[in-house]
Amino acid sequence: MTESVTNVLVVDDQAMIRGGLVALLSAESDLRVLAEADDGRTAVSAVRRRRPDVVLMDVRMPGKDGISAAREIIECTEGQTAVIMLTVYDLDEYVYSALRAGASGFVLKDAPPEELVRAVRTVASGDALLAPSVTRRLLHRFAALEMREASSELAALTEREKDVLLEVARGGSNAEIAANLGLAELTVKSHVYHVMQKLNLSSRTQLVITAYETGLVCPGQDSTPGEPPVASAPVRMERDKSA
């Protein structure tokens, strides 16, 4: 059986860091570095030409920064290319902006090599990197600052769709949500798709951000008594339009 290969674009303005990332990923048999870029503009151009599965994107770069580039990449590929943001800081408003734009998550530059490799594989398989507690702290901190009025924004959703959105924000996969709500998994998938359509969103990452910003999930709130805190489990993010 042929091993599936994940194609990666590495973007960082520092040649030494970029070279280290390329060497690290190239050593893995299931990962292939298609190209490198040293700024956001070059990265967007490379994505349009090569259509990688995953982009590792530095947040702060001269010229077109990583956030602007990530937003353009997600839009032009309709979410089919996953973007992981690379940052020095674990609580960075720039990273939060990228998550709002639909990025699949972020990795700290001082993370162990195996964590970065695992991150690439995670988003390539359709998951979003919203599991670590540090990411939850980021959501709590900036969602509190960006809180929006929920009544009008979520008014278009049915009560069942709101239930599904809440479960997504709690980190549930479609199978887990189906079990929790007593629904068929295909029904959950349909609900997630319709919620994305109604809220004009393209990924489950954006659904989680919206749930926090509208107050559907409150920072620090537990999912249910005795369960882990909200969004403490990996968030399943389907990058195709069927959610």
Backbone hydrogen bonds in HBPLUS format (Angstrom, degrees):
<---DONOR---> <-ACCEPTOR-->    atom                        ^
c    i                          cat <-CA-CA->   ^        H-A-AA   ^      H-
h    n   atom  resd res      DA  || num        DHA   H-A  angle D-A-AA Bond
n    s   type  num  typ     dist DA aas  dist angle  dist       angle   num
A0006-THR N   A0030-ASP O   2.82 MM  24  6.16 166.2  1.84 152.6 152.6     1
A0032-ARG N   A0006-THR O   2.90 MM  26  6.09 157.2  1.95 160.1 156.7     2
A0053-ASP N   A0007-ASN O   2.84 MM  46  5.21 137.9  2.01 126.9 139.6     3
A0054-VAL N   A0007-ASN O   3.11 MM  47  6.47 157.6  2.16 159.1 164.1     4
A0008-VAL N   A0032-ARG O   2.76 MM  24  5.97 159.9  1.80 157.1 159.7     5
A0034-LEU N   A0008-VAL O   2.79 MM  26  5.71 147.4  1.90 145.8 156.9     6
A0009-LEU N   A0054-VAL O   2.96 MM  45  6.45 151.0  2.04 151.5 160.9     7
A0056-LEU N   A0009-LEU O   2.88 MM  47  6.24 163.6  1.90 168.6 174.2     8
A0010-VAL N   A0035-ALA O   3.23 MM  25  6.66 163.2  2.26 151.4 152.3     9
A0037-ALA N   A0010-VAL O   2.93 MM  27  6.35 138.4  2.11 157.3 161.1    10
A0011-VAL N   A0056-LEU O   2.80 MM  45  5.90 151.6  1.88 166.6 176.0    11
A0058-ASP N   A0011-VAL O   2.97 MM  47  6.02 143.1  2.11 141.1 152.8    12
A0012-ASP N   A0037-ALA O   3.08 MM  25  6.54 149.0  2.18 162.5 159.7    13
A0018-ARG N   A0014-GLN O   2.92 MM   4  6.12 169.4  1.93 161.6 165.2    14
A0019-GLY N   A0015-ALA O   2.84 MM   4  5.91 159.1  1.88 145.3 151.1    15
A0020-GLY N   A0016-MET O   3.02 MM   4  6.23 152.2  2.10 143.1 150.4    16
A0021-LEU N   A0017-ILE O   2.98 MM   4  6.27 157.0  2.04 153.1 158.7    17
A0022-VAL N   A0018-ARG O   2.97 MM   4  6.23 159.6  2.02 151.4 157.0    18
A0023-ALA N   A0019-GLY O   2.98 MM   4  6.16 162.4  2.01 147.7 152.2    19
A0024-LEU N   A0020-GLY O   2.95 MM   4  6.09 158.4  1.99 145.6 151.8    20
A0025-LEU N   A0021-LEU O   3.00 MM   4  6.17 170.0  2.01 153.6 155.6    21
A0026-SER N   A0022-VAL O   2.89 MM   4  5.89 156.1  1.95 148.2 155.7    22
A0028-GLU N   A0025-LEU O   3.11 MM   3  5.62 164.5  2.13 114.4 119.3    23
A0031-LEU N   A0028-GLU O   3.22 MM   3  5.44 167.6  2.23 111.1 114.5    24
A0043-ALA N   A0039-ASP O   3.05 MM   4  6.25 149.9  2.14 145.1 154.5    25
A0040-GLY N   A0064-LYS O   3.01 MM  24  4.69 137.2  2.19 156.1 151.2    26
A0044-VAL N   A0040-GLY O   2.95 MM   4  6.21 161.9  1.99 156.8 159.0    27
A0045-SER N   A0041-ARG O   3.15 MM   4  6.39 163.2  2.18 148.6 153.2    28
A0046-ALA N   A0042-THR O   2.92 MM   4  6.12 154.5  1.99 146.3 153.3    29
A0047-VAL N   A0043-ALA O   2.92 MM   4  6.18 154.7  1.99 152.3 159.1    30
A0048-ARG N   A0044-VAL O   3.03 MM   4  6.28 159.7  2.07 150.5 155.4    31
A0049-ARG N   A0045-SER O   3.15 MM   4  6.41 146.4  2.27 142.0 150.7    32
A0050-ARG N   A0046-ALA O   2.78 MM   4  5.83 171.1  1.79 157.5 160.4    33
A0051-ARG N   A0047-VAL O   2.86 MM   4  4.84 151.3  1.95 128.1 135.9    34
A0082-ALA N   A0053-ASP O   2.95 MM  29  6.24 159.9  1.99 153.6 147.0    35
A0055-VAL N   A0082-ALA O   2.78 MM  27  6.23 146.6  1.89 154.9 166.2    36
A0084-ILE N   A0055-VAL O   2.82 MM  29  6.10 172.1  1.82 173.0 174.5    37
A0057-MET N   A0084-ILE O   2.82 MM  27  6.03 173.8  1.82 168.5 170.5    38
A0086-LEU N   A0057-MET O   2.65 MM  29  5.61 158.5  1.70 143.7 143.2    39
A0059-VAL N   A0086-LEU O   3.03 MM  27  5.91 142.0  2.18 171.2 160.8    40
A0066-GLY N   A0059-VAL O   2.96 MM   7  4.40 145.5  2.08 135.4 137.2    41
A0069-ALA N   A0065-ASP O   3.08 MM   4  6.28 162.9  2.11 152.7 158.2    42
A0070-ALA N   A0066-GLY O   2.80 MM   4  5.85 156.1  1.85 143.3 150.3    43
A0071-ARG N   A0067-ILE O   2.98 MM   4  6.22 165.0  2.01 153.1 156.5    44
A0072-GLU N   A0068-SER O   3.09 MM   4  6.32 160.7  2.13 146.6 151.6    45
A0073-ILE N   A0069-ALA O   2.85 MM   4  6.05 157.7  1.90 152.6 159.2    46
A0074-ILE N   A0070-ALA O   2.92 MM   4  6.10 165.8  1.94 156.5 159.6    47
A0075-GLU N   A0071-ARG O   3.05 MM   4  6.21 155.2  2.12 143.9 151.0    48
A0076-CYS N   A0072-GLU O   2.86 MM   4  6.00 168.3  1.88 152.0 155.3    49
A0077-THR N   A0073-ILE O   3.03 MM   4  6.03 144.2  2.16 145.3 153.2    50
A0079-GLY N   A0074-ILE O   2.91 MM   5  4.77 142.3  2.06 137.7 145.8    51
A0078-GLU N   A0075-GLU O   3.22 MM   3  5.00 155.8  2.28  97.9 105.0    52
A0080-GLN N   A0077-THR O   2.98 MM   3  5.32 163.2  2.00 113.1 118.6    53
A0104-SER N   A0083-VAL O   2.85 MM  21  5.61 142.3  1.99 145.1 157.4    54
A0085-MET N   A0105-GLY O   3.02 MM  20  6.36 172.3  2.03 146.3 145.1    55
A0107-VAL N   A0085-MET O   2.83 MM  22  6.26 154.5  1.89 165.7 172.6    56
A0087-THR N   A0107-VAL O   3.18 MM  20  6.52 156.9  2.24 149.8 155.2    57
A0109-LYS N   A0087-THR O   2.87 MM  22  5.71 148.5  1.97 144.8 148.8    58
A0095-VAL N   A0092-ASP O   2.91 MM   3  5.33 125.4  2.22 108.7 122.1    59
A0096-TYR N   A0092-ASP O   3.18 MM   4  6.62 155.4  2.24 150.4 157.6    60
A0097-SER N   A0093-GLU O   3.03 MM   4  6.26 153.2  2.10 141.0 147.5    61
A0098-ALA N   A0094-TYR O   3.05 MM   4  6.37 146.1  2.17 139.8 149.1    62
A0098-ALA N   A0095-VAL O   3.01 MM   3  4.95 116.4  2.43  92.2 108.2    63
A0099-LEU N   A0095-VAL O   2.90 MM   4  6.28 153.1  1.98 152.3 159.6    64
A0100-ARG N   A0096-TYR O   2.97 MM   4  6.27 155.8  2.03 149.5 156.1    65
A0101-ALA N   A0097-SER O   3.04 MM   4  6.29 138.8  2.21 136.6 147.8    66
A0101-ALA N   A0098-ALA O   3.05 MM   3  4.94 121.5  2.41  90.4 105.7    67
A0103-ALA N   A0098-ALA O   2.95 MM   5  5.46 167.3  1.97 145.3 141.5    68
A0102-GLY N   A0099-LEU O   3.00 MM   3  5.07 147.5  2.11  99.4 109.6    69
A0129-LEU N   A0104-SER O   2.65 MM  25  5.95 148.8  1.74 156.0 166.5    70
A0111-ALA N   A0108-LEU O   3.06 MM   3  5.32 159.4  2.10 116.0 116.8    71
A0115-GLU N   A0112-PRO O   2.91 MM   3  5.35 135.7  2.10 111.8 124.2    72
A0116-LEU N   A0112-PRO O   3.37 MM   4  6.83 150.3  2.47 151.8 159.8    73
A0117-VAL N   A0113-PRO O   3.09 MM   4  6.42 165.2  2.11 156.5 160.2    74
A0118-ARG N   A0114-GLU O   2.96 MM   4  6.02 155.9  2.01 137.8 145.0    75
A0119-ALA N   A0115-GLU O   2.89 MM   4  6.07 145.4  2.01 140.4 150.0    76
A0120-VAL N   A0116-LEU O   3.09 MM   4  6.45 155.6  2.15 151.8 156.4    77
A0121-ARG N   A0117-VAL O   3.14 MM   4  6.46 164.8  2.17 151.3 155.1    78
A0122-THR N   A0118-ARG O   2.83 MM   4  5.98 149.2  1.92 145.7 155.1    79
A0123-VAL N   A0119-ALA O   3.08 MM   4  6.35 169.7  2.09 158.2 157.3    80
A0124-ALA N   A0120-VAL O   3.03 MM   4  6.08 151.5  2.11 144.8 153.6    81
A0125-SER N   A0121-ARG O   3.11 MM   4  6.22 137.4  2.30 139.3 148.3    82
A0125-SER N   A0122-THR O   3.22 MM   3  5.36 133.3  2.46  97.2 108.9    83
A0127-ASP N   A0122-THR O   3.14 MM   5  5.53 157.5  2.19 150.5 144.0    84
A0126-GLY N   A0123-VAL O   3.08 MM   3  5.06 154.8  2.14  99.8 107.8    85
A0237-MET N   A0126-GLY O   2.77 MM 111  5.33 138.1  1.94 141.8 155.4    86
A0128-ALA N   A0235-VAL O   2.76 MM 107  5.30 160.8  1.79 168.8 175.5    87
A0130-LEU N   A0128-ALA O   2.95 MM   2  5.69 135.8  2.15 103.4  90.6    88
A0135-THR N   A0132-PRO O   2.99 MM   3  5.40 130.3  2.25 106.7 118.9    89
A0136-ARG N   A0132-PRO O   3.23 MM   4  6.67 151.4  2.31 145.5 153.8    90
A0137-ARG N   A0133-SER O   2.93 MM   4  6.25 152.4  2.00 149.1 156.1    91
A0138-LEU N   A0134-VAL O   3.06 MM   4  6.33 148.0  2.17 137.6 146.2    92
A0139-LEU N   A0135-THR O   2.93 MM   4  6.27 159.2  1.97 151.3 156.0    93
A0140-HIS N   A0136-ARG O   2.90 MM   4  6.17 161.5  1.94 150.9 156.0    94
A0141-ARG N   A0137-ARG O   2.90 MM   4  6.04 165.6  1.92 150.7 154.5    95
A0142-PHE N   A0138-LEU O   3.08 MM   4  6.20 179.2  2.09 158.9 158.7    96
A0143-ALA N   A0139-LEU O   2.87 MM   4  5.53 150.1  1.96 141.2 150.7    97
A0144-ALA N   A0140-HIS O   3.29 MM   4  6.11 153.0  2.37 135.1 141.0    98
A0145-LEU N   A0142-PHE O   3.11 MM   3  5.04 124.1  2.44  92.1 106.2    99
A0146-GLU N   A0142-PHE O   2.96 MM   4  6.15 138.6  2.13 142.5 154.3   100
A0148-ARG N   A0213-GLU O   2.51 MM  65  5.58 166.5  1.53 152.5 154.6   101
A0154-LEU N   A0150-ALA O   2.88 MM   4  5.70 167.8  1.89 162.8 163.9   102
A0155-ALA N   A0152-SER O   3.39 MM   3  5.06 154.3  2.46  93.4 100.6   103
A0157-LEU N   A0154-LEU O   3.03 MM   3  5.56 158.6  2.07 115.5 122.3   104
A0162-LYS N   A0158-THR O   2.97 MM   4  6.30 149.5  2.06 149.0 157.5   105
A0163-ASP N   A0159-GLU O   2.98 MM   4  6.29 149.2  2.07 143.5 152.1   106
A0164-VAL N   A0160-ARG O   2.97 MM   4  6.28 154.5  2.03 147.4 153.9   107
A0165-LEU N   A0161-GLU O   2.88 MM   4  6.12 158.5  1.93 146.7 152.7   108
A0166-LEU N   A0162-LYS O   2.93 MM   4  6.13 157.9  1.98 147.9 153.4   109
A0167-GLU N   A0163-ASP O   3.04 MM   4  6.33 153.2  2.12 144.5 151.7   110
A0168-VAL N   A0164-VAL O   2.88 MM   4  6.19 151.9  1.96 150.9 159.0   111
A0169-ALA N   A0165-LEU O   2.97 MM   4  6.25 158.7  2.02 149.9 155.1   112
A0170-ARG N   A0166-LEU O   3.04 MM   4  6.30 131.6  2.29 137.0 150.1   113
A0172-GLY N   A0167-GLU O   3.11 MM   5  5.69 164.9  2.14 154.6 150.9   114
A0171-GLY N   A0168-VAL O   2.95 MM   3  5.24 158.5  1.99 108.7 115.1   115
A0177-ILE N   A0173-SER O   2.87 MM   4  6.08 162.2  1.90 157.8 162.7   116
A0178-ALA N   A0174-ASN O   2.92 MM   4  6.06 157.4  1.97 145.4 151.8   117
A0179-ALA N   A0175-ALA O   3.10 MM   4  6.35 155.0  2.16 142.4 148.5   118
A0180-ASN N   A0176-GLU O   2.94 MM   4  6.18 157.5  1.99 147.8 154.2   119
A0181-LEU N   A0177-ILE O   2.90 MM   4  6.02 156.2  1.96 154.8 160.1   120
A0182-GLY N   A0178-ALA O   2.87 MM   4  5.58 117.5  2.27 138.4 151.0   121
A0183-LEU N   A0178-ALA O   2.93 MM   5  4.61 151.7  2.01 132.5 138.6   122
A0187-THR N   A0184-ALA O   3.01 MM   3  5.14 123.9  2.34  98.9 113.6   123
A0188-VAL N   A0184-ALA O   3.09 MM   4  6.50 153.0  2.16 151.8 159.2   124
A0189-LYS N   A0185-GLU O   2.96 MM   4  6.24 160.7  1.99 149.5 154.8   125
A0190-SER N   A0186-LEU O   2.99 MM   4  6.19 150.9  2.07 140.4 147.8   126
A0191-HIS N   A0187-THR O   2.93 MM   4  6.23 155.7  1.99 147.6 154.2   127
A0192-VAL N   A0188-VAL O   2.88 MM   4  6.18 163.5  1.91 159.8 163.3   128
A0193-TYR N   A0189-LYS O   3.06 MM   4  6.25 159.3  2.10 144.5 150.1   129
A0194-HIS N   A0190-SER O   2.98 MM   4  6.25 160.3  2.02 150.8 155.8   130
A0195-VAL N   A0191-HIS O   2.88 MM   4  6.13 154.3  1.95 152.9 160.1   131
A0196-MET N   A0192-VAL O   3.01 MM   4  6.26 161.8  2.05 150.4 154.9   132
A0197-GLN N   A0193-TYR O   2.99 MM   4  6.28 156.4  2.05 147.0 153.8   133
A0198-LYS N   A0194-HIS O   2.88 MM   4  6.06 164.8  1.91 150.5 154.2   134
A0199-LEU N   A0195-VAL O   2.95 MM   4  6.07 152.5  2.03 149.9 156.9   135
A0200-ASN N   A0196-MET O   2.88 MM   4  5.70 106.2  2.43 136.1 152.1   136
A0201-LEU N   A0196-MET O   2.87 MM   5  4.79 166.9  1.88 141.0 145.2   137
A0200-ASN N   A0197-GLN O   3.25 MM   3  5.02 155.2  2.32  96.5 103.8   138
A0207-LEU N   A0203-SER O   3.26 MM   4  6.64 142.3  2.41 134.3 144.9   139
A0208-VAL N   A0204-ARG O   3.01 MM   4  6.31 154.2  2.08 150.1 154.9   140
A0209-ILE N   A0205-THR O   3.11 MM   4  6.48 161.5  2.15 151.4 155.9   141
A0210-THR N   A0206-GLN O   2.93 MM   4  6.09 163.4  1.96 148.7 153.2   142
A0211-ALA N   A0207-LEU O   2.92 MM   4  6.14 155.2  1.99 147.7 154.4   143
A0212-TYR N   A0208-VAL O   3.14 MM   4  6.46 150.6  2.23 147.7 154.7   144
A0213-GLU N   A0209-ILE O   2.87 MM   4  6.11 169.4  1.88 157.6 160.8   145
A0214-THR N   A0210-THR O   2.94 MM   4  5.92 150.6  2.02 150.7 155.9   146
A0216-LEU N   A0211-ALA O   2.98 MM   5  5.03 115.7  2.41 148.0 162.1   147
A0217-VAL N   A0211-ALA O   2.96 MM   6  5.57 155.7  2.02 135.3 132.2   148
A0215-GLY N   A0212-TYR O   3.09 MM   3  5.23 154.2  2.16 104.2 112.3   149
A0221-GLN N   A0218-CYS O   2.89 MM   3  5.32 162.2  1.92 140.6 142.1   150
A0230-VAL N   A0221-GLN O   3.46 MM   9  6.38 165.4  2.48 148.9 150.4   151
A0227-GLU N   A0224-THR O   2.96 MM   3  5.50 163.6  1.98 144.1 145.0   152
A0232-SER N   A0229-PRO O   3.13 MM   3  5.58 132.1  2.37 146.0 138.6   153
A0243-ALA N   A0240-ASP O   3.27 MM   3  5.97 165.4  2.30 120.8 122.2   154
